[in-house]
């Protein structure tokens, strides 16, 4: 299984659409361990209007662990077969491990303010 996390350094980037890059972890669900990782460059501009969902889905990503994102981004990801867990923060490895241990649930929080100009 592969999970993606919008990242800035080794931290969850709170704004999915403008993250520095995406960290994609390959996990062994039987052992509940991360067994590999790769970095996927973030698209230029607003992530919610890019092809990042299709790119991640084509890599086999089925889950996004994120800080905050708008409903449009959630919809695009879900339409690409990627489930979303919002409300994550902190170190990306710790967040992935917390999810593997079953201690993360979707906060349901949505980003309603898009002052960066990609929404009209």
C-alpha positions, -999 to 999 in steps of 0.1 A, spaced: 0 0 0 12 36 -7 2 67 13 11 103 4 17 132 28 20 169 17 54 178 31 77 207 39 110 193 52 101 164 74 68 179 85 32 178 73 26 209 52 -7 223 65 -17 235 31 -20 206 6 -23 228 -24 10 246 -19 32 220 -2 69 218 -10 66 182 -22 47 149 -14 63 121 5 50 88 -6 55 59 18 52 23 8 38 4 38 35 -33 46 0 -34 61 6 -69 75 36 -58 97 23 -22 99 57 -8 89 69 17 64 91 -2 40 101 25 15 97 62 6 100 85 -23 96 122 -29 72 135 -56 76 172 -66 46 194 -60 31 209 -91 35 246 -97 6 267 -87 -25 255 -69 -24 217 -62 -62 214 -63 -63 224 -100 -33 203 -110 -29 166 -120 -13 156 -87 -42 133 -78 -39 114 -110 -1 113 -107 -3 99 -72 -30 74 -81 -9 61 -111 19 54 -86 -5 33 -65 -13 58 -37 -46 50 -21 -45 73 10 -35 110 16 -27 120 52 -29 158 52 -32 188 74 -59 208 58 -75 210 23 -106 223 7 -136 201 -3 -126 205 -40 -93 188 -34 -109 161 -13 -133 154 -41 -106 153 -68 -85 129 -47 -115 106 -39 -125 106 -76 -89 93 -83 -93 65 -57 -74 82 -29 -90 84 5 -82 114 27 -75 118 64 -73 155 74 -62 171 106 -26 156 106 4 176 118 39 171 128 67 147 116 57 128 85 71 95 97 53 98 130 21 107 113 24 76 90 32 54 120 2 68 139 -21 59 110 -6 24 108 -14 19 145 -50 31 140 -48 62 160 -57 88 133 -92 97 120 -103 123 96 -110 156 114 -134 167 87 -118 201 87 -119 219 54 -100 249 42 -126 276 35 -102 305 29 -84 304 -4 -67 338 -5 -39 325 -27 -61 332 -58 -66 298 -73 -104 299 -65 -129 324 -78 
